[in-house]
Amino acid sequence: MTAHTVTSVYTMSTGNSVDGIVTKLVTITGSASYDTGGSILDLSDYFGDEVRALIPAVQGTGALGAQYVPAASNAAATGKVVLFDKDGTQETATDDMHATVYQFIAIGTDA
């Protein structure tokens, strides 16, 4: 299993006193050897225990789409990002996506 690379994280809102939820803009590049079914996106350095949602903000270069698949219990370290080509077909195993840039609005618990 390969992993996407986080290139930048910008905090858009900080946690509130009720539930500690934060919103961040996350920029990633695709993995060098994409896994069919999605490659891991480890956000544990930027969030607490959970990433509850990852919403595409800017689709990848080359008009590629992306979808977030949450991990069990919304674990920040093991969610997956599934990538699609311009026709909506999922990328296949071993495709080199490392030059493709994506941005997401990420919502999760404060680190």
Jmol script that loads the backbone (N, CA, C; Angstrom):
load data "model"
ATOM      1  N   MET A   1       0.853  -1.174   0.000  1.00  0.00           N
ATOM      2  CA  MET A   1       0.000   0.000   0.000  1.00  0.00           C
ATOM      3  C   MET A   1       0.895   1.231   0.000  1.00  0.00           C
ATOM      4  N   THR A   2       0.706   2.093  -0.968  1.00  0.00           N
ATOM      5  CA  THR A   2       1.475   3.333  -1.044  1.00  0.00           C
ATOM      6  C   THR A   2       0.668   4.475  -0.439  1.00  0.00           C
ATOM      7  N   ALA A   3       1.296   5.625  -0.323  1.00  0.00           N
ATOM      8  CA  ALA A   3       0.625   6.752   0.323  1.00  0.00           C
ATOM      9  C   ALA A   3       0.741   8.003  -0.524  1.00  0.00           C
ATOM     10  N   HIS A   4      -0.314   8.834  -0.455  1.00  0.00           N
ATOM     11  CA  HIS A   4      -0.268  10.168  -1.033  1.00  0.00           C
ATOM     12  C   HIS A   4       0.609  11.028  -0.122  1.00  0.00           C
ATOM     13  N   THR A   5       1.120  12.145  -0.647  1.00  0.00           N
ATOM     14  CA  THR A   5       2.004  13.014   0.114  1.00  0.00           C
ATOM     15  C   THR A   5       1.308  14.332   0.433  1.00  0.00           C
ATOM     16  N   VAL A   6       1.306  14.703   1.710  1.00  0.00           N
ATOM     17  CA  VAL A   6       0.768  15.997   2.130  1.00  0.00           C
ATOM     18  C   VAL A   6       1.831  17.047   1.847  1.00  0.00           C
ATOM     19  N   THR A   7       1.478  18.086   1.071  1.00  0.00           N
ATOM     20  CA  THR A   7       2.462  19.121   0.755  1.00  0.00           C
ATOM     21  C   THR A   7       2.235  20.399   1.551  1.00  0.00           C
ATOM     22  N   SER A   8       0.998  20.660   1.983  1.00  0.00           N
ATOM     23  CA  SER A   8       0.737  21.821   2.840  1.00  0.00           C
ATOM     24  C   SER A   8      -0.593  21.655   3.552  1.00  0.00           C
ATOM     25  N   VAL A   9      -0.685  22.292   4.727  1.00  0.00           N
ATOM     26  CA  VAL A   9      -1.926  22.299   5.511  1.00  0.00           C
ATOM     27  C   VAL A   9      -2.114  23.707   6.051  1.00  0.00           C
ATOM     28  N   TYR A  10      -3.285  24.282   5.812  1.00  0.00           N
ATOM     29  CA  TYR A  10      -3.620  25.617   6.281  1.00  0.00           C
ATOM     30  C   TYR A  10      -4.857  25.518   7.166  1.00  0.00           C
ATOM     31  N   THR A  11      -4.762  25.973   8.410  1.00  0.00           N
ATOM     32  CA  THR A  11      -5.897  25.932   9.318  1.00  0.00           C
ATOM     33  C   THR A  11      -6.874  27.044   8.973  1.00  0.00           C
ATOM     34  N   MET A  12      -8.118  26.650   8.695  1.00  0.00           N
ATOM     35  CA  MET A  12      -9.164  27.603   8.340  1.00  0.00           C
ATOM     36  C   MET A  12      -9.994  28.000   9.554  1.00  0.00           C
ATOM     37  N   SER A  13     -10.207  27.062  10.483  1.00  0.00           N
ATOM     38  CA  SER A  13     -10.909  27.369  11.730  1.00  0.00           C
ATOM     39  C   SER A  13     -10.371  26.462  12.820  1.00  0.00           C
ATOM     40  N   THR A  14     -10.346  26.975  14.032  1.00  0.00           N
ATOM     41  CA  THR A  14      -9.844  26.193  15.154  1.00  0.00           C
ATOM     42  C   THR A  14     -10.998  25.541  15.889  1.00  0.00           C
ATOM     43  N   GLY A  15     -10.665  24.564  16.701  1.00  0.00           N
ATOM     44  CA  GLY A  15     -11.681  23.817  17.432  1.00  0.00           C
ATOM     45  C   GLY A  15     -12.495  24.700  18.355  1.00  0.00           C
ATOM     46  N   ASN A  16     -13.745  24.318  18.523  1.00  0.00           N
ATOM     47  CA  ASN A  16     -14.576  25.048  19.475  1.00  0.00           C
ATOM     48  C   ASN A  16     -14.608  24.285  20.801  1.00  0.00           C
ATOM     49  N   SER A  17     -15.122  24.903  21.833  1.00  0.00           N
ATOM     50  CA  SER A  17     -15.079  24.312  23.157  1.00  0.00           C
ATOM     51  C   SER A  17     -16.005  23.111  23.323  1.00  0.00           C
ATOM     52  N   VAL A  18     -16.931  22.929  22.405  1.00  0.00           N
ATOM     53  CA  VAL A  18     -17.886  21.831  22.536  1.00  0.00           C
ATOM     54  C   VAL A  18     -17.291  20.511  22.060  1.00  0.00           C
ATOM     55  N   ASP A  19     -16.758  20.479  20.861  1.00  0.00           N
ATOM     56  CA  ASP A  19     -16.306  19.199  20.315  1.00  0.00           C
ATOM     57  C   ASP A  19     -14.902  19.197  19.725  1.00  0.00           C
ATOM     58  N   GLY A  20     -14.193  20.309  19.749  1.00  0.00           N
ATOM     59  CA  GLY A  20     -12.812  20.352  19.270  1.00  0.00           C
ATOM     60  C   GLY A  20     -12.650  20.090  17.787  1.00  0.00           C
ATOM     61  N   ILE A  21     -13.636  20.443  16.979  1.00  0.00           N
ATOM     62  CA  ILE A  21     -13.566  20.221  15.536  1.00  0.00           C
ATOM     63  C   ILE A  21     -12.794  21.356  14.871  1.00  0.00           C
ATOM     64  N   VAL A  22     -11.901  21.003  13.945  1.00  0.00           N
ATOM     65  CA  VAL A  22     -11.142  21.998  13.183  1.00  0.00           C
ATOM     66  C   VAL A  22     -11.372  21.760  11.693  1.00  0.00           C
ATOM     67  N   THR A  23     -11.191  22.821  10.908  1.00  0.00           N
ATOM     68  CA  THR A  23     -11.295  22.757   9.458  1.00  0.00           C
ATOM     69  C   THR A  23      -9.976  23.233   8.880  1.00  0.00           C
ATOM     70  N   LYS A  24      -9.428  22.449   7.931  1.00  0.00           N
ATOM     71  CA  LYS A  24      -8.136  22.797   7.334  1.00  0.00           C
ATOM     72  C   LYS A  24      -8.181  22.579   5.829  1.00  0.00           C
ATOM     73  N   LEU A  25      -7.399  23.380   5.112  1.00  0.00           N
ATOM     74  CA  LEU A  25      -7.211  23.194   3.680  1.00  0.00           C
ATOM     75  C   LEU A  25      -5.961  22.343   3.511  1.00  0.00           C
ATOM     76  N   VAL A  26      -6.119  21.176   2.915  1.00  0.00           N
ATOM     77  CA  VAL A  26      -5.018  20.223   2.776  1.00  0.00           C
ATOM     78  C   VAL A  26      -4.670  20.083   1.294  1.00  0.00           C
ATOM     79  N   THR A  27      -3.395  20.251   0.960  1.00  0.00           N
ATOM     80  CA  THR A  27      -2.912  20.057  -0.406  1.00  0.00           C
ATOM     81  C   THR A  27      -2.061  18.791  -0.429  1.00  0.00           C
ATOM     82  N   ILE A  28      -2.339  17.914  -1.396  1.00  0.00           N
ATOM     83  CA  ILE A  28      -1.579  16.671  -1.501  1.00  0.00           C
ATOM     84  C   ILE A  28      -1.124  16.456  -2.936  1.00  0.00           C
ATOM     85  N   THR A  29      -0.141  15.585  -3.092  1.00  0.00           N
ATOM     86  CA  THR A  29       0.199  15.039  -4.403  1.00  0.00           C
ATOM     87  C   THR A  29      -0.118  13.555  -4.358  1.00  0.00           C
ATOM     88  N   GLY A  30      -0.449  12.997  -5.510  1.00  0.00           N
ATOM     89  CA  GLY A  30      -0.783  11.578  -5.583  1.00  0.00           C
ATOM     90  C   GLY A  30       0.429  10.707  -5.306  1.00  0.00           C
ATOM     91  N   SER A  31       0.156   9.429  -5.092  1.00  0.00           N
ATOM     92  CA  SER A  31       1.242   8.483  -4.820  1.00  0.00           C
ATOM     93  C   SER A  31       1.976   8.126  -6.111  1.00  0.00           C
ATOM     94  N   ALA A  32       3.232   7.704  -5.958  1.00  0.00           N
ATOM     95  CA  ALA A  32       4.046   7.358  -7.121  1.00  0.00           C
ATOM     96  C   ALA A  32       3.608   6.036  -7.744  1.00  0.00           C
ATOM     97  N   SER A  33       2.951   5.192  -6.977  1.00  0.00           N
ATOM     98  CA  SER A  33       2.438   3.923  -7.484  1.00  0.00           C
ATOM     99  C   SER A  33       1.055   3.726  -6.881  1.00  0.00           C
ATOM    100  N   TYR A  34       0.050   4.245  -7.567  1.00  0.00           N
ATOM    101  CA  TYR A  34      -1.319   4.266  -7.059  1.00  0.00           C
ATOM    102  C   TYR A  34      -1.854   2.861  -6.813  1.00  0.00           C
ATOM    103  N   ASP A  35      -2.615   2.695  -5.735  1.00  0.00           N
ATOM    104  CA  ASP A  35      -3.253   1.419  -5.409  1.00  0.00           C
ATOM    105  C   ASP A  35      -4.700   1.441  -5.873  1.00  0.00           C
ATOM    106  N   THR A  36      -5.117   0.445  -6.642  1.00  0.00           N
ATOM    107  CA  THR A  36      -6.527   0.342  -7.010  1.00  0.00           C
ATOM    108  C   THR A  36      -7.339   0.288  -5.725  1.00  0.00           C
ATOM    109  N   GLY A  37      -8.382   1.084  -5.650  1.00  0.00           N
ATOM    110  CA  GLY A  37      -9.188   1.159  -4.435  1.00  0.00           C
ATOM    111  C   GLY A  37      -8.771   2.305  -3.531  1.00  0.00           C
ATOM    112  N   GLY A  38      -7.689   2.998  -3.913  1.00  0.00           N
ATOM    113  CA  GLY A  38      -7.257   4.173  -3.158  1.00  0.00           C
ATOM    114  C   GLY A  38      -5.946   3.980  -2.425  1.00  0.00           C
ATOM    115  N   SER A  39      -5.183   5.055  -2.338  1.00  0.00           N
ATOM    116  CA  SER A  39      -3.933   5.054  -1.584  1.00  0.00           C
ATOM    117  C   SER A  39      -4.155   5.787  -0.266  1.00  0.00           C
ATOM    118  N   ILE A  40      -3.386   5.393   0.735  1.00  0.00           N
ATOM    119  CA  ILE A  40      -3.498   5.953   2.088  1.00  0.00           C
ATOM    120  C   ILE A  40      -3.161   7.447   2.084  1.00  0.00           C
ATOM    121  N   LEU A  41      -3.902   8.211   2.905  1.00  0.00           N
ATOM    122  CA  LEU A  41      -3.579   9.613   3.169  1.00  0.00           C
ATOM    123  C   LEU A  41      -3.486   9.768   4.678  1.00  0.00           C
ATOM    124  N   ASP A  42      -2.275   9.871   5.194  1.00  0.00           N
ATOM    125  CA  ASP A  42      -2.033   9.966   6.639  1.00  0.00           C
ATOM    126  C   ASP A  42      -2.093  11.428   7.067  1.00  0.00           C
ATOM    127  N   LEU A  43      -3.145  11.783   7.796  1.00  0.00           N
ATOM    128  CA  LEU A  43      -3.316  13.147   8.294  1.00  0.00           C
ATOM    129  C   LEU A  43      -3.134  13.231   9.804  1.00  0.00           C
ATOM    130  N   SER A  44      -2.531  12.210  10.396  1.00  0.00           N
ATOM    131  CA  SER A  44      -2.389  12.161  11.853  1.00  0.00           C
ATOM    132  C   SER A  44      -1.477  13.247  12.409  1.00  0.00           C
ATOM    133  N   ASP A  45      -0.594  13.811  11.611  1.00  0.00           N
ATOM    134  CA  ASP A  45       0.255  14.919  12.078  1.00  0.00           C
ATOM    135  C   ASP A  45      -0.521  16.228  12.181  1.00  0.00           C
ATOM    136  N   TYR A  46      -1.697  16.291  11.560  1.00  0.00           N
ATOM    137  CA  TYR A  46      -2.441  17.547  11.471  1.00  0.00           C
ATOM    138  C   TYR A  46      -3.775  17.522  12.209  1.00  0.00           C
ATOM    139  N   PHE A  47      -4.254  16.334  12.546  1.00  0.00           N
ATOM    140  CA  PHE A  47      -5.523  16.173  13.237  1.00  0.00           C
ATOM    141  C   PHE A  47      -5.318  15.288  14.460  1.00  0.00           C
ATOM    142  N   GLY A  48      -6.319  15.303  15.347  1.00  0.00           N
ATOM    143  CA  GLY A  48      -6.287  14.427  16.508  1.00  0.00           C
ATOM    144  C   GLY A  48      -6.611  13.001  16.084  1.00  0.00           C
ATOM    145  N   ASP A  49      -7.589  12.427  16.735  1.00  0.00           N
ATOM    146  CA  ASP A  49      -7.936  11.035  16.479  1.00  0.00           C
ATOM    147  C   ASP A  49      -8.720  10.809  15.189  1.00  0.00           C
ATOM    148  N   GLU A  50      -9.444  11.825  14.721  1.00  0.00           N
ATOM    149  CA  GLU A  50     -10.371  11.589  13.616  1.00  0.00           C
ATOM    150  C   GLU A  50     -10.289  12.627  12.500  1.00  0.00           C
ATOM    151  N   VAL A  51     -10.492  12.146  11.279  1.00  0.00           N
ATOM    152  CA  VAL A  51     -10.813  12.998  10.136  1.00  0.00           C
ATOM    153  C   VAL A  51     -12.220  12.584   9.736  1.00  0.00           C
ATOM    154  N   ARG A  52     -13.170  13.483   9.922  1.00  0.00           N
ATOM    155  CA  ARG A  52     -14.582  13.143   9.700  1.00  0.00           C
ATOM    156  C   ARG A  52     -15.027  13.354   8.266  1.00  0.00           C
ATOM    157  N   ALA A  53     -14.360  14.251   7.550  1.00  0.00           N
ATOM    158  CA  ALA A  53     -14.721  14.488   6.148  1.00  0.00           C
ATOM    159  C   ALA A  53     -13.526  15.096   5.417  1.00  0.00           C
ATOM    160  N   LEU A  54     -13.415  14.765   4.147  1.00  0.00           N
ATOM    161  CA  LEU A  54     -12.404  15.350   3.267  1.00  0.00           C
ATOM    162  C   LEU A  54     -13.149  15.673   1.977  1.00  0.00           C
ATOM    163  N   ILE A  55     -13.356  16.953   1.724  1.00  0.00           N
ATOM    164  CA  ILE A  55     -14.187  17.403   0.615  1.00  0.00           C
ATOM    165  C   ILE A  55     -13.288  18.013  -0.456  1.00  0.00           C
ATOM    166  N   PRO A  56     -13.338  17.504  -1.695  1.00  0.00           N
ATOM    167  CA  PRO A  56     -12.500  18.093  -2.745  1.00  0.00           C
ATOM    168  C   PRO A  56     -12.788  19.582  -2.907  1.00  0.00           C
ATOM    169  N   ALA A  57     -11.734  20.396  -2.836  1.00  0.00           N
ATOM    170  CA  ALA A  57     -11.853  21.843  -3.009  1.00  0.00           C
ATOM    171  C   ALA A  57     -11.437  22.229  -4.414  1.00  0.00           C
ATOM    172  N   VAL A  58     -10.355  21.651  -4.878  1.00  0.00           N
ATOM    173  CA  VAL A  58      -9.847  21.878  -6.230  1.00  0.00           C
ATOM    174  C   VAL A  58      -9.467  20.509  -6.769  1.00  0.00           C
ATOM    175  N   GLN A  59     -10.053  20.129  -7.900  1.00  0.00           N
ATOM    176  CA  GLN A  59      -9.717  18.832  -8.466  1.00  0.00           C
ATOM    177  C   GLN A  59      -8.299  18.857  -9.000  1.00  0.00           C
ATOM    178  N   GLY A  60      -7.751  17.690  -9.192  1.00  0.00           N
ATOM    179  CA  GLY A  60      -6.355  17.566  -9.598  1.00  0.00           C
ATOM    180  C   GLY A  60      -6.056  18.148 -10.951  1.00  0.00           C
ATOM    181  N   THR A  61      -4.791  18.416 -11.172  1.00  0.00           N
ATOM    182  CA  THR A  61      -4.340  18.868 -12.479  1.00  0.00           C
ATOM    183  C   THR A  61      -4.702  17.789 -13.495  1.00  0.00           C
ATOM    184  N   GLY A  62      -5.073  18.174 -14.682  1.00  0.00           N
ATOM    185  CA  GLY A  62      -5.473  17.199 -15.692  1.00  0.00           C
ATOM    186  C   GLY A  62      -6.928  16.771 -15.544  1.00  0.00           C
ATOM    187  N   ALA A  63      -7.733  17.537 -14.792  1.00  0.00           N
ATOM    188  CA  ALA A  63      -9.162  17.300 -14.612  1.00  0.00           C
ATOM    189  C   ALA A  63      -9.454  15.949 -13.976  1.00  0.00           C
ATOM    190  N   LEU A  64      -8.591  15.515 -13.070  1.00  0.00           N
ATOM    191  CA  LEU A  64      -8.808  14.256 -12.371  1.00  0.00           C
ATOM    192  C   LEU A  64      -9.665  14.490 -11.143  1.00  0.00           C
ATOM    193  N   GLY A  65     -10.529  13.530 -10.826  1.00  0.00           N
ATOM    194  CA  GLY A  65     -11.383  13.638  -9.661  1.00  0.00           C
ATOM    195  C   GLY A  65     -10.826  12.841  -8.494  1.00  0.00           C
ATOM    196  N   ALA A  66     -11.366  13.094  -7.295  1.00  0.00           N
ATOM    197  CA  ALA A  66     -10.917  12.395  -6.095  1.00  0.00           C
ATOM    198  C   ALA A  66     -12.088  12.170  -5.162  1.00  0.00           C
ATOM    199  N   GLN A  67     -12.001  11.088  -4.394  1.00  0.00           N
ATOM    200  CA  GLN A  67     -13.009  10.772  -3.390  1.00  0.00           C
ATOM    201  C   GLN A  67     -12.306  10.245  -2.154  1.00  0.00           C
ATOM    202  N   TYR A  68     -12.749  10.698  -0.970  1.00  0.00           N
ATOM    203  CA  TYR A  68     -12.168  10.237   0.298  1.00  0.00           C
ATOM    204  C   TYR A  68     -12.955   9.050   0.823  1.00  0.00           C
ATOM    205  N   VAL A  69     -12.235   8.022   1.252  1.00  0.00           N
ATOM    206  CA  VAL A  69     -12.839   6.854   1.885  1.00  0.00           C
ATOM    207  C   VAL A  69     -12.337   6.829   3.321  1.00  0.00           C
ATOM    208  N   PRO A  70     -13.208   7.157   4.296  1.00  0.00           N
ATOM    209  CA  PRO A  70     -12.756   7.212   5.685  1.00  0.00           C
ATOM    210  C   PRO A  70     -12.289   5.854   6.187  1.00  0.00           C
ATOM    211  N   ALA A  71     -11.356   5.894   7.121  1.00  0.00           N
ATOM    212  CA  ALA A  71     -10.882   4.679   7.775  1.00  0.00           C
ATOM    213  C   ALA A  71     -11.887   4.265   8.846  1.00  0.00           C
ATOM    214  N   ALA A  72     -11.712   3.072   9.407  1.00  0.00           N
ATOM    215  CA  ALA A  72     -12.543   2.627  10.523  1.00  0.00           C
ATOM    216  C   ALA A  72     -12.427   3.650  11.645  1.00  0.00           C
ATOM    217  N   SER A  73     -13.538   3.995  12.247  1.00  0.00           N
ATOM    218  CA  SER A  73     -13.602   4.983  13.335  1.00  0.00           C
ATOM    219  C   SER A  73     -13.052   6.341  12.912  1.00  0.00           C
ATOM    220  N   ASN A  74     -13.022   6.620  11.611  1.00  0.00           N
ATOM    221  CA  ASN A  74     -12.531   7.899  11.069  1.00  0.00           C
ATOM    222  C   ASN A  74     -11.075   8.174  11.428  1.00  0.00           C
ATOM    223  N   ALA A  75     -10.276   7.141  11.622  1.00  0.00           N
ATOM    224  CA  ALA A  75      -8.869   7.299  12.022  1.00  0.00           C
ATOM    225  C   ALA A  75      -8.129   8.219  11.059  1.00  0.00           C
ATOM    226  N   ALA A  76      -7.398   9.183  11.615  1.00  0.00           N
ATOM    227  CA  ALA A  76      -6.702  10.195  10.811  1.00  0.00           C
ATOM    228  C   ALA A  76      -5.553   9.609   9.989  1.00  0.00           C
ATOM    229  N   ALA A  77      -4.969   8.501  10.430  1.00  0.00           N
ATOM    230  CA  ALA A  77      -3.766   7.973   9.791  1.00  0.00           C
ATOM    231  C   ALA A  77      -4.026   7.036   8.622  1.00  0.00           C
ATOM    232  N   THR A  78      -5.262   6.519   8.478  1.00  0.00           N
ATOM    233  CA  THR A  78      -5.444   5.440   7.511  1.00  0.00           C
ATOM    234  C   THR A  78      -6.609   5.607   6.544  1.00  0.00           C
ATOM    235  N   GLY A  79      -7.124   6.831   6.372  1.00  0.00           N
ATOM    236  CA  GLY A  79      -8.133   7.046   5.338  1.00  0.00           C
ATOM    237  C   GLY A  79      -7.495   6.908   3.960  1.00  0.00           C
ATOM    238  N   LYS A  80      -8.316   6.702   2.943  1.00  0.00           N
ATOM    239  CA  LYS A  80      -7.809   6.553   1.574  1.00  0.00           C
ATOM    240  C   LYS A  80      -8.383   7.627   0.666  1.00  0.00           C
ATOM    241  N   VAL A  81      -7.616   7.997  -0.352  1.00  0.00           N
ATOM    242  CA  VAL A  81      -8.110   8.867  -1.406  1.00  0.00           C
ATOM    243  C   VAL A  81      -8.106   8.055  -2.704  1.00  0.00           C
ATOM    244  N   VAL A  82      -9.288   7.964  -3.316  1.00  0.00           N
ATOM    245  CA  VAL A  82      -9.457   7.262  -4.577  1.00  0.00           C
ATOM    246  C   VAL A  82      -9.418   8.305  -5.687  1.00  0.00           C
ATOM    247  N   LEU A  83      -8.653   8.048  -6.734  1.00  0.00           N
ATOM    248  CA  LEU A  83      -8.485   8.998  -7.837  1.00  0.00           C
ATOM    249  C   LEU A  83      -9.171   8.489  -9.102  1.00  0.00           C
ATOM    250  N   PHE A  84      -9.716   9.437  -9.870  1.00  0.00           N
ATOM    251  CA  PHE A  84     -10.443   9.109 -11.092  1.00  0.00           C
ATOM    252  C   PHE A  84      -9.892   9.917 -12.256  1.00  0.00           C
ATOM    253  N   ASP A  85      -9.968   9.334 -13.470  1.00  0.00           N
ATOM    254  CA  ASP A  85      -9.529  10.075 -14.647  1.00  0.00           C
ATOM    255  C   ASP A  85     -10.636  11.013 -15.114  1.00  0.00           C
ATOM    256  N   LYS A  86     -10.399  11.735 -16.194  1.00  0.00           N
ATOM    257  CA  LYS A  86     -11.350  12.756 -16.659  1.00  0.00           C
ATOM    258  C   LYS A  86     -12.671  12.160 -17.118  1.00  0.00           C
ATOM    259  N   ASP A  87     -12.699  10.851 -17.386  1.00  0.00           N
ATOM    260  CA  ASP A  87     -13.930  10.180 -17.798  1.00  0.00           C
ATOM    261  C   ASP A  87     -14.669   9.558 -16.617  1.00  0.00           C
ATOM    262  N   GLY A  88     -14.137   9.720 -15.399  1.00  0.00           N
ATOM    263  CA  GLY A  88     -14.776   9.171 -14.217  1.00  0.00           C
ATOM    264  C   GLY A  88     -14.388   7.737 -13.899  1.00  0.00           C
ATOM    265  N   THR A  89     -13.403   7.211 -14.614  1.00  0.00           N
ATOM    266  CA  THR A  89     -12.922   5.856 -14.363  1.00  0.00           C
ATOM    267  C   THR A  89     -11.824   5.901 -13.316  1.00  0.00           C
ATOM    268  N   GLN A  90     -11.918   4.986 -12.338  1.00  0.00           N
ATOM    269  CA  GLN A  90     -10.890   4.961 -11.302  1.00  0.00           C
ATOM    270  C   GLN A  90      -9.527   4.630 -11.900  1.00  0.00           C
ATOM    271  N   GLU A  91      -8.503   5.333 -11.406  1.00  0.00           N
ATOM    272  CA  GLU A  91      -7.141   5.017 -11.821  1.00  0.00           C
ATOM    273  C   GLU A  91      -6.824   3.580 -11.424  1.00  0.00           C
ATOM    274  N   THR A  92      -5.881   2.977 -12.112  1.00  0.00           N
ATOM    275  CA  THR A  92      -5.556   1.583 -11.842  1.00  0.00           C
ATOM    276  C   THR A  92      -4.236   1.454 -11.099  1.00  0.00           C
ATOM    277  N   ALA A  93      -4.023   0.278 -10.553  1.00  0.00           N
ATOM    278  CA  ALA A  93      -2.812   0.008  -9.781  1.00  0.00           C
ATOM    279  C   ALA A  93      -1.573   0.347 -10.592  1.00  0.00           C
ATOM    280  N   THR A  94      -0.601   0.887  -9.924  1.00  0.00           N
ATOM    281  CA  THR A  94       0.727   1.272 -10.422  1.00  0.00           C
ATOM    282  C   THR A  94       0.749   2.544 -11.250  1.00  0.00           C
ATOM    283  N   ASP A  95      -0.397   3.196 -11.487  1.00  0.00           N
ATOM    284  CA  ASP A  95      -0.360   4.489 -12.179  1.00  0.00           C
ATOM    285  C   ASP A  95       0.440   5.463 -11.326  1.00  0.00           C
ATOM    286  N   ASP A  96       1.320   6.224 -11.960  1.00  0.00           N
ATOM    287  CA  ASP A  96       2.146   7.202 -11.243  1.00  0.00           C
ATOM    288  C   ASP A  96       1.397   8.523 -11.174  1.00  0.00           C
ATOM    289  N   MET A  97       0.925   8.864  -9.975  1.00  0.00           N
ATOM    290  CA  MET A  97       0.123  10.064  -9.780  1.00  0.00           C
ATOM    291  C   MET A  97       0.876  11.134  -8.990  1.00  0.00           C
ATOM    292  N   HIS A  98       2.189  10.962  -8.819  1.00  0.00           N
ATOM    293  CA  HIS A  98       2.934  11.853  -7.918  1.00  0.00           C
ATOM    294  C   HIS A  98       2.999  13.299  -8.394  1.00  0.00           C
ATOM    295  N   ALA A  99       2.756  13.563  -9.666  1.00  0.00           N
ATOM    296  CA  ALA A  99       2.802  14.937 -10.169  1.00  0.00           C
ATOM    297  C   ALA A  99       1.422  15.592 -10.153  1.00  0.00           C
ATOM    298  N   THR A 100       0.404  14.875  -9.678  1.00  0.00           N
ATOM    299  CA  THR A 100      -0.956  15.387  -9.648  1.00  0.00           C
ATOM    300  C   THR A 100      -1.238  16.015  -8.291  1.00  0.00           C
ATOM    301  N   VAL A 101      -1.752  17.244  -8.299  1.00  0.00           N
ATOM    302  CA  VAL A 101      -2.000  18.000  -7.066  1.00  0.00           C
ATOM    303  C   VAL A 101      -3.505  18.092  -6.810  1.00  0.00           C
ATOM    304  N   TYR A 102      -3.888  17.871  -5.552  1.00  0.00           N
ATOM    305  CA  TYR A 102      -5.283  17.969  -5.124  1.00  0.00           C
ATOM    306  C   TYR A 102      -5.358  18.843  -3.884  1.00  0.00           C
ATOM    307  N   GLN A 103      -6.505  19.522  -3.714  1.00  0.00           N
ATOM    308  CA  GLN A 103      -6.768  20.267  -2.477  1.00  0.00           C
ATOM    309  C   GLN A 103      -8.104  19.812  -1.918  1.00  0.00           C
ATOM    310  N   PHE A 104      -8.150  19.701  -0.596  1.00  0.00           N
ATOM    311  CA  PHE A 104      -9.346  19.260   0.099  1.00  0.00           C
ATOM    312  C   PHE A 104      -9.625  20.183   1.290  1.00  0.00           C
ATOM    313  N   ILE A 105     -10.897  20.322   1.618  1.00  0.00           N
ATOM    314  CA  ILE A 105     -11.305  20.895   2.889  1.00  0.00           C
ATOM    315  C   ILE A 105     -11.437  19.694   3.821  1.00  0.00           C
ATOM    316  N   ALA A 106     -10.658  19.662   4.878  1.00  0.00           N
ATOM    317  CA  ALA A 106     -10.660  18.543   5.814  1.00  0.00           C
ATOM    318  C   ALA A 106     -11.272  18.987   7.132  1.00  0.00           C
ATOM    319  N   ILE A 107     -12.140  18.138   7.670  1.00  0.00           N
ATOM    320  CA  ILE A 107     -12.809  18.412   8.946  1.00  0.00           C
ATOM    321  C   ILE A 107     -12.498  17.272   9.886  1.00  0.00           C
ATOM    322  N   GLY A 108     -11.962  17.594  11.053  1.00  0.00           N
ATOM    323  CA  GLY A 108     -11.606  16.539  11.999  1.00  0.00           C
ATOM    324  C   GLY A 108     -11.385  17.096  13.381  1.00  0.00           C
ATOM    325  N   THR A 109     -10.915  16.233  14.260  1.00  0.00           N
ATOM    326  CA  THR A 109     -10.663  16.639  15.636  1.00  0.00           C
ATOM    327  C   THR A 109      -9.311  17.334  15.743  1.00  0.00           C
ATOM    328  N   ASP A 110      -9.207  18.248  16.690  1.00  0.00           N
ATOM    329  CA  ASP A 110      -7.985  19.023  16.876  1.00  0.00           C
ATOM    330  C   ASP A 110      -6.859  18.126  17.403  1.00  0.00           C
ATOM    331  N   ALA A 111      -5.650  18.376  16.916  1.00  0.00           N
ATOM    332  CA  ALA A 111      -4.486  17.574  17.333  1.00  0.00           C
ATOM    333  C   ALA A 111      -4.070  17.896  18.755  1.00  0.00           C
TER     334      ALA A 111
END
end "model"
wireframe off; spacefill off
backbone 0.3
color backbone group
